Amino acid sequence: MKQEPKQFGLAEDSGVRSESCRSDQWMVPELESSVFQDVRLGKRFRRLVEQFAESAGKSIPWACQDWASTKAAYRFFSNDRVGEEQILAGHFQSTRERLPAGDGPILVVHDTTEFSYKRKDEAAVGMVSKGSIRKNKQGRPVYFTTCGICLHSSLAVTTEGLPLGLAAVKFWSRKEFKGRKRRREAHRAPIEEKESIRWLENLRESTVRLGQAERCVHVGDQESDIYELFGAAHQMGTYFLVRTRADRLADGGPETVAEKIRQAPRRGLYRIAIRTQQGEVAEVVLEIRYRRLRIHSPKGKRKRYPELLVTVIEAREQAAPQGRDRIDWKLITNLRVSSLQQAIEKVQWYALRWKIETFHKILKSGCRAEEVKLRTAARLVNLLAVFCLLSWRIFWLTMMNRTAPGARPGLVFTALEIRILDRVVQDTPNADHRKRTLSRYLIKLAQLGGYLARSSDPPPGNMVIWRGLSRLVDIELGVTIGAQLVGN
C-alpha cells in the first residue's frame, strides 16, 4: 500500500487545518534552525521570507511596501553577520527530516549555474565568464567580461522526482581569468586549487548533512566526471552516478572504457518518449549495455586514490535521428548492476538530473534573480539564498501534484484557502465533488495562474503554480480585509 507523503511542520485536524492556521506555516520548519548572532536578525529574516513569499518575483521595495521595511531589508543583506550558511541552515535540517523512512535510495543531483548582472563596478560583484564576439582592425579578438555570481547546488530528490530540498550550496565569483598557458598549468594542479573542488565539497557536505551515506546516490553530468569525486565517494561510503566524459583505460589493458562497453552484448531495449525542439513528442528506442570494469586513478594521484571497480552503462539510440543529436549516454557508477531492469533504473535516475536545472530555472525565471539591483557579491548571495527557499517551495508544490495527487489538501492549504479556491475556481460539471484531493486544489491554484486544465493538457508547471500562489495571496488578503470591515 502506498504511503501518504509525510507532513512537514504543519498541524492538521480532521484533514484540514484550522482557520487560525496561517498559510505561511510551511516556513516554520524551514527557518527555525537558522540561528543568527542577533535575535533581531532572526526576526527580520523571517519577516523577509514572508514578504518575498507573498510577492513572488517582485523587487525588494515592492515586497517590503514601505521605506522603513525596505531599508531594513537592505541592512539585513549587507550585514557582515549574515551569510548563506545561517539563511539556509534551517532548510538543510528540514531536508534531512524529509527523507522518507526505509533504506531506499535518495538521489542528490548536482549542477552549476551562473547569474549575470549589469554593473559598472564589476570588482564589487566579480565575473563569471570572458568571451569575444568581434575582432578589431588588426584581426585580434576583442574580449568582454560578464559580471555575475556562480552557484553550485545539490538537491535531494526521491526516485519519483519529488524535491526534498537542498543539501548543499556553494556561491563564488571570479576576480580574473587565466591565460592559455596558465590554464595548462592549472590542469596539472591539485584539485584543491581548482574550481572543480566544488563537486567534492558539495558531495561531502550533502552526504554528512543527510546523515545516511549508504542511501545517497550523487548524480552529475559530464562536468562531474572527476576521478577525485569517485575516490571521495568511495572514502565516504556513498554512491555516485555520473555521465562520463573522459575515456579512461579499463582493466589495466590498452582498451578504453568506450571500447570495452561496445564489446559488451546488448542486454535489451528501452523505449522512452522525448519532446523535440518543435514541441512534438517522439518515441525513442535505446540499446542498453552494461559491464563491470576496473579503472585506475590518473598518474601522480594513485597514492591518494586507489583503483575502483565500477559499472559502466551505455544507453544509445539505435538510429541517428534527423534534426537533433543522437542520445548516447555512458554512465559510470559504483553501484552494482546485474540485470537489465537495474540498468534501466540507473538510466531513469540519471534522467532526474534535469530536476536541478528546473530548480535553477525557477530561481531565474520565477524569482527573477538576475534582475535584482544589489551592488555587491555578499548582498547578492544573501538574497539568492532566500530565493533558494522560495524556489524549492514552488518546485515541491508542482511535483507533489504529480507524485502524490491523492494526498490531503490540508498538507498545503488552509481551510480558508480551500474555500476561496472552491468559490473562485468552479469545478467542471463532470468533477467528483467527493474527492477532496491535493491534486484537485493544486490544479485550481494553477488555474488562477493561467492553466487551462483541459483534458489533453500536461500537468501544470512551476510558473503557473507560482502565478497562482501570488493571486491566491492577493485574494486571501481581500477576503480578510472584507471580513474585518463587515465585522466593524
Phi and psi in degrees as a GROMACS rama.xvg file:
@    title "Ramachandran Plot"
@    xaxis  label "Phi"
@    yaxis  label "Psi"
@TYPE xy
-75.9035  129.2  LYS-2
-78.5177  147.491  GLN-3
-74.4863  144.677  GLU-4
-57.0733  143.886  PRO-5
-64.511  141.065  LYS-6
-92.043  128.159  GLN-7
-108.381  105.14  PHE-8
66.6849  23.0928  GLY-9
-121.822  129.212  LEU-10
-93.8937  120.48  ALA-11
-117.237  157.141  GLU-12
-143.916  117.482  ASP-13
59.8976  39.9717  SER-14
96.3365  -31.6639  GLY-15
-134.023  158.496  VAL-16
-81.2051  163.159  ARG-17
-72.1573  165.141  SER-18
-60.1458  -34.1272  GLU-19
-75.1372  -12.4491  SER-20
-75.7347  121.376  CYS-21
-75.2053  153.665  ARG-22
-72.7781  -10.6082  SER-23
-95.3552  16.1863  ASP-24
-65.519  -18.0873  GLN-25
-62.1856  -23.0976  TRP-26
-72.5447  -25.5061  MET-27
-55.2424  -55.051  VAL-28
-68.6093  -22.8528  PRO-29
-76.9737  -20.0541  GLU-30
-116.153  -20.7206  LEU-31
-66.6374  -23.5788  GLU-32
-93.9992  3.68523  SER-33
-86.8847  103.769  SER-34
-107.465  130.104  VAL-35
-111.85  161.037  PHE-36
-65.8958  -27.5919  GLN-37
-118.691  130.32  ASP-38
-58.8109  -33.8437  VAL-39
-65.1011  -33.0081  ARG-40
-65.4376  -39.1814  LEU-41
-62.8762  -41.426  GLY-42
-65.5874  -43.0978  LYS-43
-64.434  -38.9114  ARG-44
-60.5475  -47.4675  PHE-45
-63.0017  -39.8055  ARG-46
-65.7792  -39.5629  ARG-47
-63.7027  -42.4585  LEU-48
-62.4175  -41.3945  VAL-49
-60.4883  -44.2549  GLU-50
-66.3296  -43.5477  GLN-51
-70.1658  -32.8533  PHE-52
-65.7967  -31.8527  ALA-53
-84.9483  -12.9498  GLU-54
-129.693  61.4881  SER-55
-58.1199  126.829  ALA-56
76.6163  7.61432  GLY-57
-95.1426  167.792  LYS-58
-74.3876  168.674  SER-59
-61.0668  -47.8625  ILE-60
-59.7973  -38.087  PRO-61
-63.2292  -45.2966  TRP-62
-67.0228  -36.739  ALA-63
-85.313  -28.3466  CYS-64
77.506  -22.094  GLN-65
-143.726  163.9  ASP-66
-66.5112  -37.3744  TRP-67
-62.4018  -45.856  ALA-68
-68.7648  -37.0921  SER-69
-64.9154  -44.5348  THR-70
-63.1444  -39.1567  LYS-71
-63.5376  -36.6777  ALA-72
-65.4225  -45.1627  ALA-73
-60.7493  -40.7645  TYR-74
-65.7905  -37.7624  ARG-75
-62.6343  -48.9982  PHE-76
-67.6834  -24.9869  PHE-77
-95.8769  -0.312647  SER-78
-71.1124  131.516  ASN-79
-66.7755  -20.3031  ASP-80
-90.3001  6.62985  ARG-81
-113.831  132.365  VAL-82
-147.936  171.033  GLY-83
-63.8705  -25.1833  GLU-84
-63.8819  -45.4601  GLU-85
-69.4657  -40.2919  GLN-86
-63.4408  -39.8373  ILE-87
-99.7574  1.6036  LEU-88
-59.5149  -44.4994  ALA-89
-65.4806  -39.1199  GLY-90
-65.2858  -41.3845  HIS-91
-59.1209  -42.6562  PHE-92
-65.4347  -40.0239  GLN-93
-66.6188  -36.0533  SER-94
-58.6175  -44.411  THR-95
-62.0922  -41.1205  ARG-96
-70.924  -20.4514  GLU-97
-82.8917  -7.18408  ARG-98
-58.1659  128.709  LEU-99
-64.2322  149.092  PRO-100
-67.4267  159.133  ALA-101
106.796  -165.599  GLY-102
-118.936  18.3323  ASP-103
-69.3356  158.976  GLY-104
-70.252  148.212  PRO-105
-118.998  122.728  ILE-106
-86.8601  133.507  LEU-107
-116.726  103.558  VAL-108
-94.3242  134.49  VAL-109
-119.583  144.485  HIS-110
-168.04  165.634  ASP-111
-119.039  142.594  THR-112
-137.864  166.015  THR-113
-124.59  141.414  GLU-114
-112.321  119.731  PHE-115
-101.261  141.026  SER-116
-136.912  150.7  TYR-117
-99.2248  109.749  LYS-118
-135.357  141.837  ARG-119
-72.1207  -38.8314  LYS-120
-96.4513  86.8639  ASP-121
-65.4559  -31.045  GLU-122
-63.8631  -29.3267  ALA-123
-70.4261  -25.1781  ALA-124
-106.803  -42.2211  VAL-125
103.708  179.977  GLY-126
-124.635  154.721  MET-127
-118.112  -23.3237  VAL-128
-156.712  162.875  SER-129
-139.01  132.457  LYS-130
-149.913  178.32  GLY-131
-137.513  133.819  SER-132
-119.962  -6.55752  ILE-133
-154.603  173.058  ARG-134
-123.065  152.345  LYS-135
-82.6135  -173.982  ASN-136
-63.7902  -27.5051  LYS-137
-83.3738  0.478219  GLN-138
84.7266  8.62735  GLY-139
-91.6073  143.888  ARG-140
-67.1934  142.019  PRO-141
-100.718  117.275  VAL-142
-92.408  151.747  TYR-143
-133.749  153.461  PHE-144
-115.266  149.008  THR-145
-107.678  123.494  THR-146
-81.2887  137.276  CYS-147
168.511  -168.712  GLY-148
-132.914  141.518  ILE-149
-99.1913  147.289  CYS-150
-131.78  125.907  LEU-151
-112.986  114.598  HIS-152
-120.297  153.747  SER-153
-128.35  116.916  SER-154
-112.911  124.387  LEU-155
-81.0848  129.865  ALA-156
-136.615  140.743  VAL-157
-75.5126  166.787  THR-158
-70.2271  -10.8353  THR-159
-89.514  -7.04814  GLU-160
99.3281  7.70741  GLY-161
-81.4509  120.954  LEU-162
-75.3666  117.136  PRO-163
-82.0772  -23.1765  LEU-164
138.671  171.195  GLY-165
-74.9303  144.094  LEU-166
-113.168  -18.1205  ALA-167
-167.208  147.972  ALA-168
-141.028  154.057  VAL-169
-144.667  122.247  LYS-170
-105.915  144.481  PHE-171
-165.843  163.519  TRP-172
-141.859  165.379  SER-173
-103.968  143.154  ARG-174
-96.0162  -24.6134  LYS-175
-154.56  166.347  GLU-176
-118.802  138.426  PHE-177
-79.038  146.039  LYS-178
-75.8783  177.751  GLY-179
-61.0296  -41.8601  ARG-180
-65.7128  -43.7108  LYS-181
-68.6977  -29.8141  ARG-182
-66.1111  -37.7232  ARG-183
-65.4827  -39.0533  ARG-184
-66.8206  -39.6763  GLU-185
-65.2794  -30.3239  ALA-186
-61.3841  -32.9515  HIS-187
-90.3645  -3.10328  ARG-188
-75.881  158.893  ALA-189
-59.7887  150.911  PRO-190
-63.8286  -24.1757  ILE-191
-63.1675  -19.5691  GLU-192
-97.8915  5.17401  GLU-193
-112.787  160.191  LYS-194
-66.011  -22.0204  GLU-195
-61.9726  -15.2137  SER-196
-61.1516  -19.4373  ILE-197
-59.7539  -33.4039  ARG-198
-64.6126  -42.7898  TRP-199
-70.5461  -41.6567  LEU-200
-63.1633  -44.4844  GLU-201
-68.3738  -35.3667  ASN-202
-61.3675  -46.1605  LEU-203
-67.141  -46.5648  ARG-204
-63.7646  -45.2875  GLU-205
-66.9459  -36.851  SER-206
-65.0055  -42.8901  THR-207
-67.6111  -43.2753  VAL-208
-64.2296  -41.8262  ARG-209
-73.0575  -25.3033  LEU-210
74.9028  7.01979  GLY-211
-136.832  73.5482  GLN-212
-57.7277  -35.3989  ALA-213
-69.7738  -14.2063  GLU-214
-99.1555  -18.1081  ARG-215
-79.6801  134.672  CYS-216
-123.462  111.507  VAL-217
-87.4235  121.404  HIS-218
-112.52  130.395  VAL-219
-146.793  161.999  GLY-220
-84.2581  -164.399  ASP-221
-64.4044  -24.9906  GLN-222
-66.2138  -22.9652  GLU-223
-90.1282  6.64695  SER-224
-76.4294  77.2902  ASP-225
-126.715  126.728  ILE-226
-63.4654  -33.4698  TYR-227
-61.0021  -33.5785  GLU-228
-66.4435  -40.0566  LEU-229
-61.8837  -43.2  PHE-230
-65.7514  -38.7391  GLY-231
-64.9705  -41.2821  ALA-232
-63.2834  -40.7533  ALA-233
-62.7668  -42.419  HIS-234
-66.6516  -32.1506  GLN-235
-90.1981  -2.71822  MET-236
72.2448  29.2581  GLY-237
-118.962  -176.677  THR-238
-122.578  157.379  TYR-239
-134.344  154.786  PHE-240
-143.659  105.338  LEU-241
-129.92  140.956  VAL-242
-80.2404  125.598  ARG-243
-77.274  147.772  THR-244
-122.596  -42.9923  ARG-245
-81.2942  134.992  ALA-246
-97.8908  88.5365  ASP-247
-81.1069  159.563  ARG-248
-70.6836  143.239  LEU-249
-121.87  145.272  ALA-250
57.7627  24.6998  ASP-251
72.2084  5.96347  GLY-252
-104.012  -171.766  GLY-253
-78.8346  -13.4385  PRO-254
-85.202  147.332  GLU-255
-92.2431  174.393  THR-256
-60.2628  -43.0874  VAL-257
-63.3957  -40.0895  ALA-258
-68.2568  -38.4042  GLU-259
-66.2968  -42.0075  LYS-260
-72.0755  -30.224  ILE-261
-69.2832  -25.593  ARG-262
-80.3628  -16.304  GLN-263
-70.1287  147.192  ALA-264
-69.1266  150.896  PRO-265
-70.5706  125.073  ARG-266
-88.2366  -20.6182  ARG-267
161.771  -174.432  GLY-268
-118.334  151.605  LEU-269
-135.945  120.086  TYR-270
-95.9163  130.316  ARG-271
-133.469  159.965  ILE-272
-109.237  130.692  ALA-273
-124.713  160.598  ILE-274
-106.967  124.768  ARG-275
-76.2881  173.714  THR-276
-64.5007  -22.8804  GLN-277
-83.7017  -0.257854  GLN-278
86.4422  5.59102  GLY-279
-89.3601  147.631  GLU-280
-91.0129  127.766  VAL-281
-126.878  145.085  ALA-282
-92.4375  132.395  GLU-283
-122.947  138.161  VAL-284
-108.677  122.686  VAL-285
-107.201  136.85  LEU-286
-87.2701  131.23  GLU-287
-109.253  126.528  ILE-288
-129.859  150.912  ARG-289
-152  155.064  TYR-290
-159.496  142.343  ARG-291
-87.8725  125.867  ARG-292
-135.086  162.052  LEU-293
-114.466  127.094  ARG-294
-120.729  153.774  ILE-295
-110.416  152.723  HIS-296
-72.3109  158.71  SER-297
-60.8747  158.029  PRO-298
-60.1786  142.519  LYS-299
89.2298  -9.79545  GLY-300
-122.542  6.96105  LYS-301
-74.4947  -20.6381  ARG-302
-72.8328  -27.4627  LYS-303
-91.2309  -38.299  ARG-304
-123.131  122.378  TYR-305
-77.3695  171.314  PRO-306
-67.2577  152.885  GLU-307
-127.419  146.147  LEU-308
-97.2326  117.097  LEU-309
-128.797  166.33  VAL-310
-111.478  131.548  THR-311
-109.252  128.131  VAL-312
-117.398  130.572  ILE-313
-112.663  127.265  GLU-314
-120.719  106.112  ALA-315
-127.598  132.99  ARG-316
-66.1352  138.145  GLU-317
-63.0482  -46.966  GLN-318
-123.726  147.771  ALA-319
-70.762  121.501  ALA-320
-81.3785  167.281  PRO-321
-98.8637  136.105  GLN-322
86.0614  1.86933  GLY-323
-157.539  166.273  ARG-324
-73.8865  149.187  ASP-325
-73.6254  135.621  ARG-326
-73.3789  119.591  ILE-327
-147.236  88.0194  ASP-328
-100.866  132.869  TRP-329
-119.015  111.811  LYS-330
-105.797  140.066  LEU-331
-120.44  134.954  ILE-332
-150.437  153.989  THR-333
-95.6183  11.2476  ASN-334
-82.5036  148.679  LEU-335
-81.2223  139.468  ARG-336
-130.082  118.935  VAL-337
-127.055  7.93031  SER-338
-152.807  162.839  SER-339
-61.8879  -40.6242  LEU-340
-61.7758  -40.3624  GLN-341
-67.2265  -36.4876  GLN-342
-66.1691  -43.8253  ALA-343
-62.5283  -38.7217  ILE-344
-58.2352  -42.3396  GLU-345
-68.3422  -34.5079  LYS-346
-64.5098  -41.0986  VAL-347
-64.5947  -38.8685  GLN-348
-63.2512  -42.7082  TRP-349
-63.9584  -35.8888  TYR-350
-60.929  -26.6873  ALA-351
-72.8744  -4.63469  LEU-352
-59.7817  -25.5989  ARG-353
-67.67  -11.773  TRP-354
-62.5836  -36.0278  LYS-355
-69.4659  -32.945  ILE-356
-69.7335  -36.1135  GLU-357
-63.6953  -41.3164  THR-358
-59.434  -44.587  PHE-359
-65.0662  -35.3304  HIS-360
-64.5821  -39.5511  LYS-361
-63.2481  -40.4467  ILE-362
-57.923  -42.2132  LEU-363
-84.5179  -43.9748  LYS-364
-87.2406  -37.3408  SER-365
-82.2693  -56.8124  GLY-366
-77.4756  -14.1175  CYS-367
53.7434  50.1458  ARG-368
-64.3282  -22.2721  ALA-369
-89.1648  2.61078  GLU-370
-104.127  -3.19242  GLU-371
-71.3738  155.471  VAL-372
-109.11  8.18239  LYS-373
-59.7383  146.794  LEU-374
-98.5111  -17.9041  ARG-375
-120.826  159.173  THR-376
-63.4174  -40.517  ALA-377
-61.888  -42.54  ALA-378
-67.8843  -41.4348  ARG-379
-63.0008  -41.0075  LEU-380
-62.8928  -42.6359  VAL-381
-62.7731  -41.0617  ASN-382
-67.7109  -41.0214  LEU-383
-61.8158  -35.9911  LEU-384
-63.5374  -39.6094  ALA-385
-64.2516  -42.4045  VAL-386
-62.2684  -30.8399  PHE-387
-59.9924  -39.7408  CYS-388
-61.4465  -46.9941  LEU-389
-67.9851  -39.1494  LEU-390
-64.734  -41.9341  SER-391
-60.2369  -42.2144  TRP-392
-60.3161  -45.4218  ARG-393
-62.3436  -44.8311  ILE-394
-61.9996  -41.7338  PHE-395
-62.786  -43.6164  TRP-396
-61.1842  -44.2661  LEU-397
-61.1796  -43.9337  THR-398
-78.76  -25.476  MET-399
-61.2894  -36.4932  MET-400
-62.7539  -26.8227  ASN-401
-96.7238  -31.3329  ARG-402
-97.7726  -24.827  THR-403
-140.314  60.279  ALA-404
-64.5534  -25.4309  PRO-405
-88.782  5.54258  GLY-406
-68.3563  167.878  ALA-407
-75.857  139.895  ARG-408
-64.2052  -22.3886  PRO-409
-65.3395  -12.6722  GLY-410
-64.2036  -26.0998  LEU-411
-121.703  -42.6389  VAL-412
-107.558  149.092  PHE-413
-79.5951  167.555  THR-414
-61.6466  -37.1044  ALA-415
-65.4563  -42.4096  LEU-416
-64.2983  -37.6452  GLU-417
-63.1734  -42.2853  ILE-418
-67.5036  -37.2038  ARG-419
-63.4501  -45.2141  ILE-420
-63.5323  -39.3286  LEU-421
-64.1045  -34.846  ASP-422
-80.3699  -42.7879  ARG-423
-79.5491  -40.0377  VAL-424
-110.427  106.097  VAL-425
-75.5777  144.274  GLN-426
-71.3909  153.544  ASP-427
-70.8825  156.798  THR-428
-58.5069  -28.8571  PRO-429
-90.4755  1.59258  ASN-430
-69.3958  143.775  ALA-431
-87.8606  106.561  ASP-432
-70.3258  -12.3526  HIS-433
-79.5617  -19.3659  ARG-434
-89.1342  96.305  LYS-435
-99.1909  75.6644  ARG-436
-100.778  162.692  THR-437
-61.9928  -40.6466  LEU-438
-60.0921  -39.4834  SER-439
-58.7291  -42.3937  ARG-440
-84.4721  -27.4922  TYR-441
-67.811  -35.2982  LEU-442
-68.2582  -38.9008  ILE-443
-62.3397  -40.5783  LYS-444
-60.7217  -43.8592  LEU-445
-63.6478  -34.183  ALA-446
-64.2666  -32.9057  GLN-447
-61.9246  -28.6479  LEU-448
-92.1408  5.72871  GLY-449
109.027  2.70282  GLY-450
-71.5237  134.155  TYR-451
-86.6159  -22.376  LEU-452
58.5867  37.6677  ALA-453
-78.2858  157.96  ARG-454
-62.3098  -27.6983  SER-455
-91.807  -3.7639  SER-456
-75.9456  144.058  ASP-457
-69.3888  168.563  PRO-458
-57.9706  150.583  PRO-459
-60.8154  146.399  PRO-460
-97.1274  -174.988  GLY-461
-65.3801  -38.987  ASN-462
-69.6459  -39.9573  MET-463
-70.3481  -32.8031  VAL-464
-63.4571  -43.2614  ILE-465
-60.9596  -49.2844  TRP-466
-65.5104  -37.5602  ARG-467
-63.119  -40.5686  GLY-468
-62.3068  -42.0706  LEU-469
-61.4517  -43.21  SER-470
-67.9307  -38.0331  ARG-471
-64.0668  -38.756  LEU-472
-60.6308  -44.6724  VAL-473
-63.8592  -43.7831  ASP-474
-64.6977  -42.6171  ILE-475
-63.0808  -38.5393  GLU-476
-62.5851  -42.7601  LEU-477
-63.3985  -41.108  GLY-478
-63.1357  -42.5014  VAL-479
-65.148  -45.3751  THR-480
-63.9586  -41.9851  ILE-481
-60.6966  -41.197  GLY-482
-63.9124  -38.8688  ALA-483
-66.7597  -40.1123  GLN-484
-66.2049  -40.8385  LEU-485
-67.0698  -38.6644  VAL-486
-65.7762  -32.9467  GLY-487
